[in-house]
Amino acid sequence: MKKRMICCLIAALVFLVQCQSDPPDAGGTAVAHPSATPIPPIGVALVTQAPPTAVVQQTTPTPRPSPTATPSPTPIVYLVAEGDTLLGIAIARGVSVEEIEALNPGVQPQLLQIGQALILPPPTQVDYTGLIGTAVPIQVRVSQIQTYRTPGGAVWLLGEVVNEGAAPVDNVTLALELPDAAGGPPASATAWAGAAVIPPGGRAPFGVLLAAAPAEIGAPSVTVAGGDTVVDLGSRYLDLAVSETAVSTEGDRAQISGQVQNVGDAVAAVILVASLYDAQGNLAGFQKLTLPEPLPPGETRPFQIEAAPPGGTAVTVQVIAFGQK
């Protein structure tokens, strides 16, 4: 009797549970209760995604390391200009007289001729590969481009490089081209600024004698082909002051005089570069002079430079000085 009563109670409980379940709709599909949490499909996880977080990267400027000097693989052919000496060429190009003589067997330093080709050692160039940041480009302008034909038919192509940047520049190289107005092949050459280092705001002349110039020359073209912002002067020396400059002429000759003072604290071999201008302010020519003896600190020395400007009578002159310790 007691066992039958227990069975009846269990059956009643089962019936009540089934009655509280949702009844099927007419189509036989179960209807989900609005408050029920859906069961995700198998293999899909419920992930709570946080909003993206801003990434702040703090950087500290790294000092630029010293540049590494690497030699250029190609030697340079240099055309001797009026007033050039082996010592002056060596100082301007940062090489030694012995290196130039070794590459030019039989060269006679006292008998250099204008237009003579000399092979120079490969120039030292700055390798910026390992530097952090971008190298500062040089800011130079070419002006005063002039052409003057000589009695022998050659043509002097002259001009100036003006440093408009805030730092000194060096090794300024120029590609020159003189077209043939009659349609023939142009004459071309490479020139270097007359001063190895040009300070900010300074200017330096350049020029080359084109022996095989066209009979009818067109408008010349000058392109800055190379140059560097000075990172370290090294053995080059700029603590030189030029004063009391004057120019006098006699026929086609000009004589430049003045004083140069070493205002620094090192003994220096000094090169002077004189730019000559005519009455209209056009560049008529330039001349270089290497002082025969080094200039000690604090000493002032007079100089005289003889020149024959291809552009005719010179009225004014500008002289710049640079050297090597």
C-alpha positions in Angstrom: 0.0 0.0 0.0 2.8 2.4 1.0 4.8 1.5 -2.2 1.7 2.3 -4.4 1.3 5.8 -2.8 5.0 6.7 -3.5 4.6 5.7 -7.1 1.5 7.9 -7.4 3.3 10.9 -5.9 6.3 10.5 -8.4 3.8 10.3 -11.4 2.1 13.5 -10.2 5.3 15.4 -9.9 6.4 14.4 -13.5 3.0 15.6 -14.8 3.3 19.0 -13.1 6.8 19.6 -14.6 5.6 18.8 -18.1 2.7 21.2 -17.7 5.0 24.1 -16.9 7.1 23.6 -20.2 6.3 25.8 -23.2 3.8 24.3 -25.5 4.7 23.8 -29.1 3.2 26.1 -31.8 1.1 25.0 -34.6 4.1 24.0 -36.7 5.6 22.0 -34.0 8.7 24.3 -33.5 9.7 25.3 -30.0 9.3 29.0 -29.2 12.2 30.5 -27.3 11.4 32.5 -24.2 12.4 36.2 -24.6 14.4 36.1 -21.4 16.3 32.9 -22.3 20.0 33.1 -23.1 20.7 31.6 -26.5 23.1 28.7 -26.6 26.1 29.4 -28.9 26.8 27.0 -31.7 29.4 24.4 -31.1 32.9 25.7 -31.7 32.1 29.4 -31.2 33.2 31.1 -28.0 31.6 34.1 -26.5 34.4 36.8 -26.1 34.1 40.2 -24.5 36.1 42.7 -26.7 37.5 45.7 -24.9 37.8 49.0 -26.8 41.2 49.6 -28.6 43.9 51.2 -26.5 46.1 54.0 -27.9 49.8 53.0 -28.2 52.2 55.7 -27.2 55.8 55.2 -28.3 58.3 57.4 -26.5 61.4 58.0 -28.5 64.7 59.8 -27.6 66.8 61.4 -30.3 70.0 59.5 -30.8 73.2 61.5 -31.4 74.5 61.1 -34.9 77.7 59.0 -34.9 80.9 60.2 -36.6 80.7 59.5 -40.3 83.0 56.9 -41.8 85.3 58.0 -44.6 85.4 55.7 -47.6 87.5 56.1 -50.7 85.8 56.6 -54.0 86.9 53.8 -56.5 87.5 56.2 -59.4 90.4 58.6 -59.7 89.8 62.2 -60.7 91.2 63.9 -63.7 91.9 67.6 -62.9 92.7 70.3 -65.4 95.3 72.8 -64.2 94.0 76.3 -64.0 96.0 79.5 -64.0 97.9 80.0 -60.8 97.6 76.3 -59.7 100.5 74.7 -58.0 100.9 71.1 -56.9 100.8 72.1 -53.3 97.7 74.2 -53.7 95.9 71.4 -55.6 96.9 69.0 -52.9 95.6 71.2 -50.1 92.4 71.9 -51.9 91.7 68.3 -52.6 92.8 67.0 -49.2 95.7 64.8 -50.6 99.5 65.0 -50.6 101.9 66.3 -53.2 103.6 62.9 -53.1 100.3 61.1 -54.0 99.8 63.4 -57.0 103.4 62.9 -58.2 103.0 59.1 -57.8 100.0 59.1 -60.1 101.6 61.4 -62.7 105.1 60.1 -63.4 107.3 62.8 -64.9 105.2 65.8 -63.8 107.3 68.9 -63.2 105.8 71.0 -60.5 107.5 74.2 -61.7 106.3 73.7 -65.3 102.5 73.1 -65.0 100.5 74.4 -68.0 97.0 75.7 -68.1 94.7 72.9 -69.2 97.2 70.2 -68.3 95.5 67.0 -67.1 96.5 65.6 -63.7 95.3 62.4 -62.2 94.3 62.9 -58.6 93.8 60.2 -55.9 90.2 59.2 -55.3 88.6 61.8 -53.0 87.6 61.0 -49.5 83.8 60.8 -49.2 81.5 60.7 -46.3 79.5 57.5 -45.9 76.2 58.3 -44.2 74.9 54.7 -44.3 75.2 54.2 -40.6 73.8 57.6 -39.6 70.5 58.0 -38.0 68.3 60.5 -39.6 68.8 62.2 -43.0 71.9 64.0 -44.1 71.5 67.7 -44.5 71.5 68.6 -48.2 73.8 71.4 -49.3 72.1 74.7 -50.1 74.2 76.3 -52.8 73.4 78.5 -55.8 75.4 79.0 -59.0 75.7 82.5 -60.3 77.9 84.7 -62.5 78.2 82.2 -65.3 80.4 83.8 -68.0 82.1 82.7 -71.1 85.3 84.3 -72.6 87.0 83.1 -75.8 90.8 83.2 -75.9 92.8 84.3 -79.0 93.6 80.6 -79.6 89.9 79.6 -79.9 89.5 78.0 -76.5 86.7 79.2 -74.2 86.9 80.0 -70.5 83.7 79.0 -68.6 83.6 80.8 -65.3 81.1 81.1 -62.4 80.6 81.3 -58.7 79.1 79.0 -56.1 77.2 80.8 -53.3 76.6 78.9 -50.0 73.1 79.9 -48.9 73.0 77.3 -46.1 73.7 77.6 -42.3 76.7 75.2 -42.4 80.0 75.2 -44.3 80.0 73.0 -47.5 83.0 71.3 -49.1 83.9 69.3 -52.2 81.4 71.2 -54.4 81.7 69.7 -57.9 80.1 71.1 -61.0 79.2 69.6 -64.3 79.7 72.1 -67.1 78.3 71.9 -70.7 78.8 74.4 -73.5 76.4 73.6 -76.4 77.2 74.1 -80.1 74.8 76.7 -81.5 75.4 75.1 -85.0 74.1 71.8 -83.8 77.4 70.0 -83.2 78.4 68.0 -80.1 78.7 70.1 -76.9 81.9 70.6 -74.9 81.7 69.3 -71.4 84.0 69.3 -68.3 84.0 69.0 -64.6 85.1 71.8 -62.3 85.5 72.2 -58.5 84.8 75.3 -56.5 88.0 77.3 -56.0 87.7 77.1 -52.2 87.8 73.6 -50.7 85.4 74.8 -47.9 82.8 77.5 -48.4 81.5 79.1 -45.1 77.9 80.1 -44.7 77.1 83.1 -46.8 80.5 82.8 -48.6 81.1 82.4 -52.3 83.9 80.7 -54.3 84.7 81.0 -58.0 85.1 78.1 -60.4 86.4 77.9 -64.0 87.7 75.6 -66.7 89.4 76.2 -70.0 87.5 74.3 -72.8 90.2 73.8 -75.4 87.8 72.0 -77.8 85.1 74.6 -77.6 82.4 74.9 -80.4 83.0 77.6 -83.0 79.5 79.0 -82.3 78.7 78.6 -78.6 75.2 78.5 -77.1 74.0 79.2 -73.6 76.2 77.3 -71.1 74.7 74.9 -68.6 76.1 74.4 -65.1 74.8 71.7 -62.7 75.9 71.1 -59.1 77.0 67.5 -59.3 78.2 66.9 -55.8 79.1 68.4 -52.4 78.8 67.8 -48.7 77.7 69.6 -45.6 80.8 69.8 -43.4 80.4 67.5 -40.4 84.0 68.0 -39.1 86.6 70.3 -40.5 89.4 67.9 -39.6 92.7 69.3 -40.8 91.1 72.1 -42.8 91.4 75.6 -41.4 89.1 78.6 -41.7 90.3 80.9 -39.0 91.9 83.4 -41.5 90.9 87.0 -42.0 91.7 89.0 -45.2 91.9 92.8 -45.2 93.1 95.8 -47.1 92.5 94.3 -50.5 93.1 96.3 -53.6 93.5 95.7 -57.3 95.5 97.6 -60.0 95.6 96.9 -63.7 98.1 97.4 -66.5 97.0 96.3 -69.9 95.5 92.8 -69.5 97.3 92.2 -66.2 95.9 92.7 -62.8 97.7 92.9 -59.5 95.9 92.1 -56.2 97.3 93.1 -52.9 96.2 92.7 -49.3 96.8 91.3 -45.8 95.9 87.9 -44.4 95.9 87.2 -40.7 95.7 83.9 -38.8 93.1 84.6 -36.1 93.1 81.0 -34.8 95.4 78.9 -32.7 97.1 76.6 -35.2 99.8 77.0 -37.8 98.3 76.7 -41.2 99.3 76.4 -44.8 97.2 79.1 -46.5 95.6 79.4 -49.9 94.1 82.7 -51.2 91.5 82.8 -53.9 90.9 86.2 -55.6 87.7 86.8 -57.7 88.0 89.7 -60.1 85.0 91.7 -61.4 84.7 94.2 -64.3 83.0 97.6 -64.2 79.5 96.0 -64.6 80.1 93.6 -61.7 80.5 90.5 -63.9 83.1 87.9 -62.9 86.1 88.6 -65.2 88.4 85.9 -63.8 90.0 84.5 -60.7 93.4 83.5 -59.4 94.8 81.4 -56.6 97.9 81.8 -54.5 99.5 79.4 -52.0 101.6 81.3 -49.4 105.2 79.9 -49.6 105.4 79.6 -45.8 102.9 78.4 -43.2 101.2 81.2 -41.2 101.6 81.0 -37.4 98.8 82.0 -35.0 98.3 85.7 -34.6 100.6 86.6 -37.5 99.6 88.9 -40.4 101.3 88.6 -43.7 101.0 90.8 -46.9 100.4 89.1 -50.2 100.4 90.0 -53.9 98.6 88.0 -56.6 99.3 88.4 -60.3 96.4 87.6 -62.7 95.4 87.9 -66.3 91.5 87.8 -66.2 90.1 86.5 -69.4 87.1 88.9 -69.0 89.2 92.0 -69.4 89.9 94.9 -67.1 89.2 94.2 -63.4 87.8 97.0 -61.2 87.0 95.2 -57.9 88.3 92.1 -56.2 87.1 89.7 -53.4 89.7 87.5 -51.7 88.9 84.5 -49.5 91.3 82.4 -47.6 91.3 78.8 -46.4 94.1 76.5 -45.3 95.2 73.2 -43.8 96.7 72.6 -40.3 
